[in-house]
Amino acid sequence: GDNSLVFKQLVRIAVGLVAMVLLAQIHPDNFRLFSPFLYFGGILLLVLTIFFGVGKSADRWLDFYFFRFQPSELMKIFVPLMIASFYSDKELPPKFKNLVIAAVIIIIPALLIAKQPDLGTAILITSSGIIAIFLSGIRLAHILLGVAFVIGAIPVLWSMMYDYQKSRVLSFFSPEQDALGSGYHLIQSKIALGSGGLFGKGYMNGTQSKLDFLPENHTDFIFSIYIEETGMLGLIVLLSAYLIILGRLYFLADRSMKKNFYFNSLLITAFALTFFIQTALNIFVNLGLIPTKGLALPFI
């Protein structure tokens, strides 16, 4: 029931807060030192997930009986950490050889995560890693080469996609064609968003969630439900909270750069962009601006 969901969230918040306080005591140099171990440990967990993973529609979870977790979530932290560590003592702008090594650091976990299949997280990790490379300063010729590589990879990516993923992409362009199938989520999401009005329908009074029209209303499509219940006012509060977090991260990254703590600055910026991209992707999915992805809304 709903109470068990609330209890689970409270436990996760408590664990998250304890982890945050403990991690805040560790000096950034130690993170840089241990980044290769964390990264390769994460890769090992991703390989184990392919063979022993469990889940509903995709085998993304490792089950240790007393708790389950998704190794792909760890890689959202470990990939930017590894990139920041790798570039922290290299000359800038990076040489072509170092760009290739950084690309390999990103591509290996991205392919392992896409195999689960979890295309949303794979895209998130790839984009956050690429942005970390961009932040290190990069020549225009290398940027153009990267763009050409991405365009060339699109047909390969399409051929690797599962049928349900392809139908999501196709239904994104015309959700009405399969209104009860692959386009269903998108149509119901837009109904929820549009019916919130200025002040919303009130807590737990949203028809789309109450009558169960919108599936995954506590994860992938929680943004639509939140806006239906709180309206335009709720949207302003939520986006303001996200802007405060991003502003604080930018301030810390800028201060680190001025003090020549290059690793710290690169790491904070990479985390900030991972956070921003995940938030933006979830909201864009709910608005019907990009095809459906299995990415949750941070902190909500």
URQUI-V594165 format. One record per residue. N is the residue number from 1. RES is the residue in three letters. BURIAL is I if it has 9 or more other ideal C-beta (glycine too) atoms within 8 Angstrom, else O. D_LAST is the distance of its C-alpha to the last C-alpha in whole Angstrom. Layout:
BEGIN
[[N:RES:BURIAL:D_LAST] [N:RES:BURIAL:D_LAST]]
END
This chain:
BEGIN
[[1:GLY:O:18] [2:ASP:O:15] [3:ASN:O:16] [4:SER:O:16] [5:LEU:I:13] [6:VAL:O:12] [7:PHE:O:15] [8:LYS:O:13] [9:GLN:O:10] [10:LEU:O:12] [11:VAL:O:14] [12:ARG:O:12] [13:ILE:O:11] [14:ALA:O:15] [15:VAL:O:16] [16:GLY:O:14] [17:LEU:O:15] [18:VAL:O:18] [19:ALA:O:18] [20:MET:O:17] [21:VAL:O:20] [22:LEU:O:23] [23:LEU:O:22] [24:ALA:O:22] [25:GLN:O:26] [26:ILE:O:27] [27:HIS:O:29] [28:PRO:I:28] [29:ASP:O:31] [30:ASN:O:31] [31:PHE:I:28] [32:ARG:I:30] [33:LEU:O:32] [34:PHE:O:30] [35:SER:I:28] [36:PRO:O:31] [37:PHE:O:31] [38:LEU:I:27] [39:TYR:I:27] [40:PHE:O:30] [41:GLY:I:28] [42:GLY:I:25] [43:ILE:I:28] [44:LEU:O:30] [45:LEU:I:26] [46:LEU:I:26] [47:VAL:I:29] [48:LEU:I:29] [49:THR:I:26] [50:ILE:I:28] [51:PHE:O:31] [52:PHE:O:29] [53:GLY:I:26] [54:VAL:O:24] [55:GLY:O:22] [56:LYS:O:22] [57:SER:O:23] [58:ALA:I:23] [59:ASP:I:24] [60:ARG:I:21] [61:TRP:I:21] [62:LEU:I:23] [63:ASP:O:24] [64:PHE:O:26] [65:TYR:O:26] [66:PHE:O:25] [67:PHE:O:21] [68:ARG:O:20] [69:PHE:I:18] [70:GLN:O:18] [71:PRO:I:20] [72:SER:I:19] [73:GLU:O:16] [74:LEU:I:19] [75:MET:I:20] [76:LYS:I:18] [77:ILE:O:19] [78:PHE:I:22] [79:VAL:I:24] [80:PRO:I:23] [81:LEU:I:24] [82:MET:I:27] [83:ILE:I:28] [84:ALA:I:28] [85:SER:I:30] [86:PHE:I:32] [87:TYR:I:33] [88:SER:I:33] [89:ASP:O:37] [90:LYS:I:38] [91:GLU:O:40] [92:LEU:O:38] [93:PRO:O:38] [94:PRO:I:38] [95:LYS:O:40] [96:PHE:O:40] [97:LYS:O:40] [98:ASN:I:37] [99:LEU:I:35] [100:VAL:O:36] [101:ILE:I:35] [102:ALA:I:32] [103:ALA:I:32] [104:VAL:O:33] [105:ILE:I:30] [106:ILE:I:27] [107:ILE:I:29] [108:ILE:I:30] [109:PRO:I:26] [110:ALA:I:25] [111:LEU:I:28] [112:LEU:I:27] [113:ILE:I:23] [114:ALA:I:25] [115:LYS:O:27] [116:GLN:I:25] [117:PRO:I:24] [118:ASP:I:21] [119:LEU:I:21] [120:GLY:I:18] [121:THR:I:17] [122:ALA:I:21] [123:ILE:I:21] [124:LEU:I:18] [125:ILE:I:20] [126:THR:I:23] [127:SER:I:22] [128:SER:I:21] [129:GLY:I:24] [130:ILE:I:26] [131:ILE:I:25] [132:ALA:I:26] [133:ILE:I:29] [134:PHE:O:29] [135:LEU:I:28] [136:SER:I:31] [137:GLY:O:34] [138:ILE:I:35] [139:ARG:O:38] [140:LEU:O:38] [141:ALA:O:40] [142:HIS:I:38] [143:ILE:I:35] [144:LEU:O:37] [145:LEU:O:38] [146:GLY:I:34] [147:VAL:O:34] [148:ALA:O:37] [149:PHE:O:35] [150:VAL:O:32] [151:ILE:O:34] [152:GLY:O:36] [153:ALA:O:33] [154:ILE:O:32] [155:PRO:O:35] [156:VAL:O:34] [157:LEU:O:31] [158:TRP:O:31] [159:SER:O:34] [160:MET:O:32] [161:MET:I:29] [162:TYR:O:29] [163:ASP:O:30] [164:TYR:O:27] [165:GLN:I:25] [166:LYS:I:28] [167:SER:I:28] [168:ARG:I:24] [169:VAL:I:25] [170:LEU:I:28] [171:SER:I:26] [172:PHE:I:24] [173:PHE:O:28] [174:SER:O:29] [175:PRO:I:26] [176:GLU:O:29] [177:GLN:O:31] [178:ASP:I:30] [179:ALA:I:28] [180:LEU:O:27] [181:GLY:O:27] [182:SER:I:25] [183:GLY:I:24] [184:TYR:I:23] [185:HIS:I:19] [186:LEU:I:20] [187:ILE:I:22] [188:GLN:I:20] [189:SER:I:17] [190:LYS:I:19] [191:ILE:I:20] [192:ALA:I:17] [193:LEU:I:16] [194:GLY:O:20] [195:SER:I:20] [196:GLY:I:18] [197:GLY:O:20] [198:LEU:O:20] [199:PHE:O:19] [200:GLY:I:17] [201:LYS:I:19] [202:GLY:O:17] [203:TYR:O:14] [204:MET:O:15] [205:ASN:O:18] [206:GLY:I:17] [207:THR:I:19] [208:GLN:I:18] [209:SER:I:16] [210:LYS:O:18] [211:LEU:O:21] [212:ASP:O:19] [213:PHE:I:20] [214:LEU:I:17] [215:PRO:O:17] [216:GLU:O:13] [217:ASN:I:12] [218:HIS:O:9] [219:THR:O:9] [220:ASP:I:11] [221:PHE:I:11] [222:ILE:I:8] [223:PHE:I:8] [224:SER:I:12] [225:ILE:I:11] [226:TYR:I:9] [227:ILE:I:12] [228:GLU:I:15] [229:GLU:I:14] [230:THR:I:14] [231:GLY:I:16] [232:MET:I:17] [233:LEU:I:16] [234:GLY:I:12] [235:LEU:I:12] [236:ILE:O:15] [237:VAL:I:13] [238:LEU:I:9] [239:LEU:O:12] [240:SER:O:14] [241:ALA:O:11] [242:TYR:I:11] [243:LEU:O:15] [244:ILE:O:15] [245:ILE:I:14] [246:LEU:I:16] [247:GLY:O:19] [248:ARG:O:19] [249:LEU:I:19] [250:TYR:I:22] [251:PHE:O:24] [252:LEU:I:24] [253:ALA:I:25] [254:ASP:I:27] [255:ARG:O:29] [256:SER:I:29] [257:MET:I:31] [258:LYS:O:33] [259:LYS:O:34] [260:ASN:O:35] [261:PHE:I:32] [262:TYR:I:31] [263:PHE:I:29] [264:ASN:I:27] [265:SER:I:27] [266:LEU:I:26] [267:LEU:I:24] [268:ILE:I:21] [269:THR:I:22] [270:ALA:I:21] [271:PHE:I:18] [272:ALA:I:17] [273:LEU:I:18] [274:THR:I:16] [275:PHE:I:13] [276:PHE:I:14] [277:ILE:I:15] [278:GLN:I:12] [279:THR:I:10] [280:ALA:O:13] [281:LEU:I:14] [282:ASN:I:11] [283:ILE:I:12] [284:PHE:I:16] [285:VAL:I:16] [286:ASN:I:14] [287:LEU:I:17] [288:GLY:I:19] [289:LEU:O:20] [290:ILE:O:20] [291:PRO:O:21] [292:THR:I:18] [293:LYS:I:17] [294:GLY:I:15] [295:LEU:I:12] [296:ALA:I:8] [297:LEU:I:6] [298:PRO:O:6] [299:PHE:O:4] [300:ILE:O:0]]
END
